[in-house]
Amino acid sequence: MKLLDIVVEKAIIPELIATERDAAIEEIIDAMVSANVLSEELRDEFVKAIIKRENRGSTGFGHGVAVPHVKHSAITKMAVTVATSRTGVEFNALDRQPVYSIFLLLSPEDKPEDHLDAMEAIFGNLSQDTFRRFLRQVNNVEDVMTLLEEADAKTSLH
């Protein structure tokens, strides 16, 4: 699965304002609402669902990255957005370090294999030092899209 097929360009946040996990999740979900991925009516439900998932176990996996995610019946098409923070977000990460790059994933409830494919595509890139380093340096949406394009091109070579 290619990142560019699932990342919603209009929801990318190159400079998160929030510095705390719950506020960051709200900010990212608001971007998904603005990009028409979610309806305004579902906003609070999604914020609560993602925070509930985070409270069960942080998706801040270390190395400054987090991948909050939720499966929901209101989602018909896999949707991912990317948010980056200059200052870092306190995400209760496993390595107790701040998070600088967040990939938020919304998946259809009835397509678990797509969810796994998307997670694999995201983690495949986030596990690479170079990708994480470049992601920390993005300044705008175009930078993020270029990085994702390059990552997809590399993946298709393997």
Contact map, one row per residue, 1 for C-alpha under 8 A:
11101000000000000000000000000000000000000000000000000000000000000000000000000000000000000000000000000000000000000000110010000000000000000000000000000000000000
11111100000000000000000000000000000000000000000000000000000000000000000000000000000000000000000000000000000000000000000010000000000000000000000000000001000000
11111110000000000000000000000000000000000000000000000000000000000000000000000000000000000000000000000000000000000000010011000000000000000000000000011001000000
01111110000000000000000000000000000000000000000000000000000000000000000000000000000000000000000000000000000000000000000000000000000000000000000010011001000000
11111110000000000000000000000000000000000000000000000000000000000000000000000000000000000000000000000000000000000000000000000000000000000000000000000000000000
01111111000000000000000000000000000000000000000000000000000000000000000000000111000000000000000000000000000000000000010000000000000000000000000000000000000000
00111111100000000000000000000000000000000000000000000000000000000000000000000011110000000000000000000000000000000000000000000000000000000000000000000000000000
00000111111100000000000000000000001000000000000000000000000000000000000000000011100000000000000000000000000000000000000000000000000000000000000000000000000000
00000011111100000000000000000000000000000000000000000000000000000000000000000000100000000000000000000000000000000000000000000000000000000000100010000000000000
00000001111100000000000000000010011000000000000000000000000000000000000000000000000000000000000000000000000000000000000000000000000000000000000000000000000000
00000001111110000000000000010011011000000000000000000000000000000000000000000000110000000000000000000000000000000000000000000000000000000000000000000000000000
00000001111111000000000000000010000000000000000000000000000000000000000000000000111000000000000000000000000000000000000000000000000000000000100000000000000000
00000000001111110000000000010010000000000000000000000000000000000000000000000000111100000000000000000000000000000000000000000000000000000001100000000000000000
00000000000111110000000000000000000000000000000000000000000000000000000000000000011110000000000000000000000000000000000000000000000000000111100100000000000000
00000000000011111000000000000000000000000000000000000000000000000000000000000000001111000000000000000000000000000000000000000000000000000011000000000000000000
00000000000011111110000100100000000000000000000000000000000000000000000000000000001111000000000000000000000000000000000000000000000000000000000000000000000000
00000000000000111110000100100000000000000000000000000000000000000000000000000000000010000000000000000000000000000000000000000000000000000000000000000000000000
00000000000000011111101100100000000000000000000000000000000000000000000000000000000000001000000000000000000000000000000000000000000000000000000000000000000000
00000000000000011111101100000000000000000000000000000000000000000000000000000000000000111100000000000000000000000000000000000000000000000000000000000000000000
00000000000000000111111100000000000000000000000000000000000000000000000000000000000000001110000000000000000000000000000000000000000000000000000000000000000000
00000000000000000111111110000000000000000000000000000000000000000000000000000000000000001111000000000000000000000000000000000000000000000000000000000000000000
00000000000000000001111111000000000000000000000000100000000000000000000000000000000000000000000000000000000000000000000000000000000000000000000000000000000000
00000000000000000111111111100000000000000000000000000000000000000000000000000000000000000000000000000000000000000000000000000000000000000000000000000000000000
00000000000000011111111111110000000000000000000000000000000000000000000000000000000000001000000000000000000000000000000000000000000000000000000000000000000000
00000000000000000000111111111000000000000000001001100000000000000000000000000000000000000000000000000000000000000000000000000000000000000000000000000000000000
00000000000000000000011111111100000000000000001000000000000000000000000000000000000000000000000000000000000000000000000000000000000000000000000000000000000000
00000000000000011100001111111110000000000000000000000000000000000000000000000000000000000000000000000000000000000000000000000000000000000000000000000000000000
00000000001010000000000111111111000000000000000000000000000000000000000000000000101000000000000000000001000000000000000000000000000000000000000000000000000000
00000000000000000000000011111111100000000010011000000000000000000000000000000000000000000000000000000000000000000000000000000000000000000000000000000000000000
00000000000000000000000001111111110000000010000000000000000000000000000000000000000000000000000000000000000000000000000000000000000000000000000000000000000000
00000000011110000000000000111111111000000000000000000000000000000000000000000000000000000000000000000000000000000000000000000000000000000000000000000000000000
00000000001000000000000000011111111111000000000000000000000000000000000000000000100000000000000000000000000000000000000000000000000000000000000000000000000000
00000000000000000000000000001111111111110010000000000000000000000000000000000000000000000000000000000000000000000000000000000000000000000000000000000000000000
00000000011000000000000000000111111110000000000000000000000000000000000000000000000000000000000000000000000000000000000000000000000000000000000000000000000000
00000001011000000000000000000011111111000000000000000000000000000000000000000000000000000000000000000000000000000000000000000000000000000000000000000000000000
00000000000000000000000000000001111111100000000000000000000000000000000000000000000000000000000000000000000000000000000000000000000000000000000000000000000000
00000000000000000000000000000001111111100000000000000000000000000000000000000010000000000000000000000000000000000000000000000000000000000000000000000000000000
00000000000000000000000000000001101111110110000000000000000000000000000000100000000000000000000000000000000000000000000000000000000000000000000000000000000000
00000000000000000000000000000000100111111110000000000000000000000000000000000000000000000000000000000000000000000000000000000000000000000000000000000000000000
00000000000000000000000000000000100001111110000000000000000000000000000000000000000000000000000000000000000000000000000000000000000000000000000000000000000000
00000000000000000000000000000000000000111111000000000000000000000000000000000000000000000000000000000000000000000000000000000000000000000000000000000000000000
00000000000000000000000000000000000001111111110000000000000000000000000000000000000000000000000000000000000000000000000000000000000000000000000000000000000000
00000000000000000000000000001100100001111111111000000000000000000000000000000000000000000000000000000000000000000000000000000000000000000000000000000000000000
00000000000000000000000000000000000000001111111100000000000000000000000000000000000000000000000000000000000000000000000000000000000000000000000000000000000000
00000000000000000000000000000000000000000111111110000000000000000000000000000000000000000000000000000000000000000000000000000000000000000000000000000000000000
00000000000000000000000000001000000000000111111111000000000000000000010000000000000000000000000000000000000000000000000000000000000000000000000000000000000000
00000000000000000000000011001000000000000011111111100000000000000000000000000000000000000000000000000000000000000000000000000000000000000000000000000000000000
00000000000000000000000000000000000000000001111111110000000000000000000000000000000000000000000000000000000000000000000000000000000000000000000000000000000000
00000000000000000000000000000000000000000000111111111000000000000000010000000000000000000000000000000000000000000000000000000000000000000000000000000000000000
00000000000000000000000010000000000000000000011111111100000000000001110000000000000000000000000000000000000000000000000000000000000000000000000000000000000000
00000000000000000000010010000000000000000000001111111110000000000000000000000000000000000000000000000000000000000000000000000000000000000000000000000000000000
00000000000000000000000000000000000000000000000111111111000000000000000000000000000000000000000000000000000000000000000000000000000000000000000000000000000000
00000000000000000000000000000000000000000000000011111111110000000001110000000000000000000000000000000000000000000000000000000000000000000000000000000000000000
00000000000000000000000000000000000000000000000001111111111000000001000000000000000000000000000000000000000000000000000000000000000000000000000000000000000000
00000000000000000000000000000000000000000000000000111111110000000000000000000000000000000000000000000000000000000000000000000000000000000000000000000000000000
00000000000000000000000000000000000000000000000000011111110000000000000000000000000000000000000000000000000000000000000000000000000000000000000000000000000000
00000000000000000000000000000000000000000000000000001111111000000000000000000000000000000000000000000000000000000000000000000000000000000000000000000000000000
00000000000000000000000000000000000000000000000000001111111110000000000000000000000000000011110000000000000000000000000000000000000000000000000000000000000000
00000000000000000000000000000000000000000000000000000100111110000111000000000000000000000000100000000000000000000000000000000000000000000000000000000000000000
00000000000000000000000000000000000000000000000000000000011111011111000000000000000000000011110000100000000000000000000000000000000000000000000000000000000000
00000000000000000000000000000000000000000000000000000000011111111110000000000000000000000000111000000000000000000000000000000000000000000000000000000000000000
00000000000000000000000000000000000000000000000000000000000111111100000000000000000000000000111110100000000000000000000000000000000000000000000000000000000000
00000000000000000000000000000000000000000000000000000000000011111000000000000000000000000000001010100000000000000000000000000000000000000000000000000000000000
00000000000000000000000000000000000000000000000000000000000111111100000000000000000000010000000011111000000000000000000000000000000000000000000000000000000000
00000000000000000000000000000000000000000000000000000000000111111110000000000000000000000000000000111110000000000000000000000100000000000000000000000000000000
00000000000000000000000000000000000000000000000000000000001111011111000000000000000000000010100000101110000000000000000000000000000000000000000000000000000000
00000000000000000000000000000000000000000000000000000000001110001111100000000000000000000000000000000111100000000000000000000000000000000000000000000000000000
00000000000000000000000000000000000000000000000001001100001100000111110000000000000000000000000000000111100000000000000000000000000000000000000000000000000000
00000000000000000000000000000000000000000000000001001000000000000011111000000000000000000000000000000001111000000000000000000000000000000000000000000000000000
00000000000000000000000000000000000000000000010011001000000000000001111100000000000000000000000000000000111000000000000000000000000000000000000000000000000000
00000000000000000000000000000000000000000000000000000000000000000000111110100000000000000000000000000000011110000000000000000000000000000000000000000000000000
00000000000000000000000000000000000000000000000000000000000000000000011111100000000000000000000000000000011110000000000000000000000000000000000000000000000000
00000000000000000000000000000000000000000000000000000000000000000000001111110000000000000000000000000000000111000000000000000000000000000000000000000000000000
00000000000000000000000000000000000000000000000000000000000000000000000111110000000000000000000000000000000100000000000000000000000000000000000000000000000000
00000000000000000000000000000000000001000000000000000000000000000000001111111100000000000000000000000000011110000000000000000000000000000000000000000000000000
00000000000000000000000000000000000000000000000000000000000000000000000011111100000000000000000000000000001100000000000000000000000000000000000000000000000000
00000000000000000000000000000000000000000000000000000000000000000000000000111110000000000000000000000000001100000000000000000000000000000000000000000000000000
00000100000000000000000000000000000000000000000000000000000000000000000000111111000000000000000000000000111100000110000000000000000000000000000000000000000000
00000111000000000000000000000000000010000000000000000000000000000000000000001111100000000000000000000000111000000000000000000000000000000000000000000000000000
00000111000000000000000000000000000000000000000000000000000000000000000000000111110000000000000000000011110000000000000000000000000000000000000000000000000000
00000011101110000000000000010001000000000000000000000000000000000000000000000011111000000000000000000011100000000000000000000000000000000000000000000000000000
00000010001111000000000000000000000000000000000000000000000000000000000000000001111100000000000000001111000000000000000000000000000000000000000100000000000000
00000000000111110000000000010000000000000000000000000000000000000000000000000000111110000000000000001110000000000000000000000000000000000000000000000000000000
00000000000011110000000000000000000000000000000000000000000000000000000000000000011111000000000000011100000000000000000000000000000000110100000000000000000000
00000000000001111000000000000000000000000000000000000000000000000000000000000000001111111000000000111000000000000000000000000000000000010000000000000000000000
00000000000000110000000000000000000000000000000000000000000000000000000000000000000111110000000000010000000000000000000000000000000000010000000000000000000000
00000000000000000010000000000000000000000000000000000000000000000000000000000000000011111000000000010000000000000000000000000000000000000000000000000000000000
00000000000000000010000000000000000000000000000000000000000000010000000000000000000011111100000001110000000000000000000000000000000000000000000000000000000000
00000000000000000111100100000000000000000000000000000000000000000000000000000000000010111110000001110000000000000000000000000000000000000000000000000000000000
00000000000000000011100000000000000000000000000000000000000000000000000000000000000000011111100011100000000000000000000000000000000000000000000000000000000000
00000000000000000001100000000000000000000000000000000000010100000100000000000000000000001111100001100000000000000000000000000000000000000000000000000000000000
00000000000000000000100000000000000000000000000000000000010100000000000000000000000000000111110111000000000000000000000000000000000000000000000000000000000000
00000000000000000000000000000000000000000000000000000000011111000100000000000000000000000111111111100000000000000000000000000000000000000000000000000000000000
00000000000000000000000000000000000000000000000000000000010111000000000000000000000000000001111110000000000000000000000000000000000000000000000000000000000000
00000000000000000000000000000000000000000000000000000000000011100000000000000000000000000000111110000000000000000000000000000000000000000000000000000000000000
00000000000000000000000000000000000000000000000000000000000001000000000000000000000000000001111111000000000000000000000000000000000000000000000000000000000000
00000000000000000000000000000000000000000000000000000000000001110000000000000000000000000101111111100000000000000000000000000000000000000000000000000000000000
00000000000000000000000000000000000000000000000000000000000000010000000000000000000000011111100111110000000000000000000000000000000000000000000000000000000000
00000000000000000000000000000000000000000000000000000000000101111100000000000000000010011110100011111100000000000000000000000000000000000000000000000000000000
00000000000000000000000000000000000000000000000000000000000000011000000000000000000111111000000001111100000000000000000000000000000000010000000000000000000000
00000000000000000000000000000000000000000000000000000000000000011100000000000000011110000000000000111110000000000000000000000000000100110000000000000000000000
00000000000000000000000000000000000000000000000000000000000000001111000000000000011100000000000000111111000000000000000000000000000000000000000000000000000000
00000000000000000000000000000000000000000000000000000000000000001111000000000001111000000000000000001111100000000000000001000000000000000000000000000000000000
00000000000000000000000000010000000000000000000000000000000000000011100000000001110000000000000000000111110000000000000000000000000000000000000000000000000000
00000000000000000000000000000000000000000000000000000000000000000011110000000111100000000000000000000011111000000000000000000000000000000000000000000000000000
00000000000000000000000000000000000000000000000000000000000000000000111100100111000000000000000000000001111100000000000000000000000000000000000000000000000000
00000000000000000000000000000000000000000000000000000000000000000000111100111110000000000000000000000000111110100110000000000000000000000000000000000000000000
00000000000000000000000000000000000000000000000000000000000000000000001111111100000000000000000000000000011111110010000000000000000000000000000000000000000000
00000000000000000000000000000000000000000000000000000000000000000000001110100000000000000000000000000000001111110000000000000000000000000000000000000000000000
00000000000000000000000000000000000000000000000000000000000000000000000010000000000000000000000000000000000111110000000000000000000000000000000000000000000000
00000000000000000000000000000000000000000000000000000000000000000000000000000000000000000000000000000000001111111110000000000000000000000000000000000000000000
00000000000000000000000000000000000000000000000000000000000000000000000000000000000000000000000000000000000111111111000000000000000000000000000000000000000000
00000000000000000000000000000000000000000000000000000000000000000000000000000000000000000000000000000000000000111111100000000000000000000000000000000000000000
00000000000000000000000000000000000000000000000000000000000000000000000000000100000000000000000000000000001000111111110000000000000000000000000000000000000000
00000000000000000000000000000000000000000000000000000000000000000000000000000100000000000000000000000000001100111111111000000000000000000000000000000000000000
00000000000000000000000000000000000000000000000000000000000000000000000000000000000000000000000000000000000000011111111100000000000000000000000000000000000000
10000000000000000000000000000000000000000000000000000000000000000000000000000000000000000000000000000000000000001111111110000000000000000000000000000000000000
10100100000000000000000000000000000000000000000000000000000000000000000000000000000000000000000000000000000000000111111111000000000000000000000000000000000000
00000000000000000000000000000000000000000000000000000000000000000000000000000000000000000000000000000000000000000011111111100000000000000000000000000000000000
00000000000000000000000000000000000000000000000000000000000000000000000000000000000000000000000000000000000000000001111111110000000000000000000000000000000000
11100000000000000000000000000000000000000000000000000000000000000000000000000000000000000000000000000000000000000000111111111000000000000000000000000000000000
00100000000000000000000000000000000000000000000000000000000000000000000000000000000000000000000000000010000000000000011111111100000000000000000000000000000000
00000000000000000000000000000000000000000000000000000000000000000000000000000000000000000000000000000000000000000000001111111110000000000000000000000000000000
00000000000000000000000000000000000000000000000000000000000000000000000000000000000000000000000000000000000000000000000111111111000000000000000000000000000000
00000000000000000000000000000000000000000000000000000000000000000000000000000000000000000000000000000000000000000000000011111111001100000000000000000010000000
00000000000000000000000000000000000000000000000000000000000000001000000000000000000000000000000000000000000000000000000001111111101100000000000000000000000000
00000000000000000000000000000000000000000000000000000000000000000000000000000000000000000000000000000000000000000000000000111111101100000000000000000000000000
00000000000000000000000000000000000000000000000000000000000000000000000000000000000000000000000000000000000000000000000000011111111100000000000000000000000000
00000000000000000000000000000000000000000000000000000000000000000000000000000000000000000000000000000000000000000000000000000111111110000000000000000000000000
00000000000000000000000000000000000000000000000000000000000000000000000000000000000000000000000000000000000000000000000000000001111111000000000000000000000000
00000000000000000000000000000000000000000000000000000000000000000000000000000000000000000000000000000000000000000000000000001111111111100000000000100010000000
00000000000000000000000000000000000000000000000000000000000000000000000000000000000000000000000000001000000000000000000000001111111111110000000000000000000000
00000000000000000000000000000000000000000000000000000000000000000000000000000000000000000000000000000000000000000000000000000000111111111000000000000000000000
00000000000000000000000000000000000000000000000000000000000000000000000000000000000000000000000000000000000000000000000000000000011111111100000000100000000000
00000000000000000000000000000000000000000000000000000000000000000000000000000000000100000000000000001000000000000000000000000000001111111100000100100000000000
00000000000000000000000000000000000000000000000000000000000000000000000000000000000111000000000000011000000000000000000000000000000111111100000000000000000000
00000000000000000000000000000000000000000000000000000000000000000000000000000000000000000000000000000000000000000000000000000000000011111110000000000000000000
00000000000001000000000000000000000000000000000000000000000000000000000000000000000100000000000000000000000000000000000000000000000001111111101100000000000000
00000000000001100000000000000000000000000000000000000000000000000000000000000000000000000000000000000000000000000000000000000000000000001111101000000000000000
00000000000011100000000000000000000000000000000000000000000000000000000000000000000000000000000000000000000000000000000000000000000000000111111100000000000000
00000000100111000000000000000000000000000000000000000000000000000000000000000000000000000000000000000000000000000000000000000000000000000111111110000000000000
00000000000000000000000000000000000000000000000000000000000000000000000000000000000000000000000000000000000000000000000000000000000000000001111111000000000000
00000000000000000000000000000000000000000000000000000000000000000000000000000000000000000000000000000000000000000000000000000000000000000111111111100000000000
00000000000001000000000000000000000000000000000000000000000000000000000000000000010000000000000000000000000000000000000000000000000000100101111111110000000000
00010000100000000000000000000000000000000000000000000000000000000000000000000000000000000000000000000000000000000000000000000000000000000000111111111000000000
00000000000000000000000000000000000000000000000000000000000000000000000000000000000000000000000000000000000000000000000000000000000000000000011111111100000000
00000000000000000000000000000000000000000000000000000000000000000000000000000000000000000000000000000000000000000000000000000000001001100000001111111110000000
00110000000000000000000000000000000000000000000000000000000000000000000000000000000000000000000000000000000000000000000000000000000000000000000111111111000000
00110000000000000000000000000000000000000000000000000000000000000000000000000000000000000000000000000000000000000000000000000000000000000000000011111111100000
00000000000000000000000000000000000000000000000000000000000000000000000000000000000000000000000000000000000000000000000000000000000000000000000001111111110000
00000000000000000000000000000000000000000000000000000000000000000000000000000000000000000000000000000000000000000000000000001000001000000000000000111111111000
01110000000000000000000000000000000000000000000000000000000000000000000000000000000000000000000000000000000000000000000000000000000000000000000000011111111100
00000000000000000000000000000000000000000000000000000000000000000000000000000000000000000000000000000000000000000000000000000000000000000000000000001111111110
00000000000000000000000000000000000000000000000000000000000000000000000000000000000000000000000000000000000000000000000000000000000000000000000000000111111111
00000000000000000000000000000000000000000000000000000000000000000000000000000000000000000000000000000000000000000000000000000000000000000000000000000011111111
00000000000000000000000000000000000000000000000000000000000000000000000000000000000000000000000000000000000000000000000000000000000000000000000000000001111111
00000000000000000000000000000000000000000000000000000000000000000000000000000000000000000000000000000000000000000000000000000000000000000000000000000000111111
00000000000000000000000000000000000000000000000000000000000000000000000000000000000000000000000000000000000000000000000000000000000000000000000000000000011111
